Amino acid sequence: MLFSCLETSRPPDPPVFRLRSIVETWFSEFLAANVQRKLALVYLCNDLIHKTRADGTQFTEQFYNKLGRVIKELTKTGDEKVSLS
């Protein structure tokens, strides 16, 4: 019985189009953010990728498409905290 309850309490994995929407929202927030918030959003991205690795690579693939632009945005700011990260 306990196993059954635990199984149903776990939310289902979102479909790929939903993952894409999450990443697009994250990316638009990233582009509009100040330097400190951008760094926090990168940490959030890292956390999401690590927590969802066991479930598959769909989330990682969606973020991967944006990471090149993210790195360019971070490095052009010249902030010391970002450079040290």
N, C-alpha and C positions, 0 to 999 in steps of 0.2 A: 504494500500500500504506500509506504513512504517513497519508494522509487517512483511510483506512478505520480505522486504529488510533485516530486522534484522535477520530473520530466515535463509536466504541464506548466510548471511555474517559469520555465525558461522560455523567453520569447523566441518565436521562430526567426530564422535568419532572413533579413530583408532581401528582396530580389535585387538583381544587379542595377536596374534603373533607379531604385531607391538609394543604393550606395552611391551612384553617380550624382544624384541630387544632393546627398550629404556632402560629398567632396566639393561640388560646385559651390555650395553655400559656404563651406569652410574657406575655399579659395577666395571668394568675393570678400569675405570678412578679413582675410589676410591682406588683400590688396588695399583695403580701406583703413587698415589699422596703423597705429603709430609703432615705433621700433620695439618698445617693450612688449606691446601686445602681439606683435608679429612673432617675437621669440616665444611667447607663451603658446601661441597657436602652433608653432613648430613642435613644441613639446607635446601638445595635445595630439598632433598627427602621429608622432612617434609612439605615444601611448596606445592610440587606437590600432596602429599597425601591429604592435606587439601583442595586444590582447586578442586580436582576431586572427592571428597566424594559424592557430590550431583549427579554425573553422574553414580555412581555404585561403586562396590568394586574391579573391575578387576585390577586397577592400584595398589591399596593397597595390594592385594593378591600377585602381582608380587614382590613388594618391601619386603613384609613380609618374603618371602623365603630367602632373603639376609640379613635381619637385624641382625640375630644372629652372623653371621661372621663379620658384620660391627662393632658391639659392641665389639667383641673380639679384632679386629684390633685397635679400638680406645683406649681401656683400656690398651693394652700392650705397648703403646707409653709412658705413664707416663707424658704426657704434662699437665701442670697446667691448661691451658685454657680448654682443653678437660675434665679434671676431674671436673672442676667447672660447665660445661655445663649440 
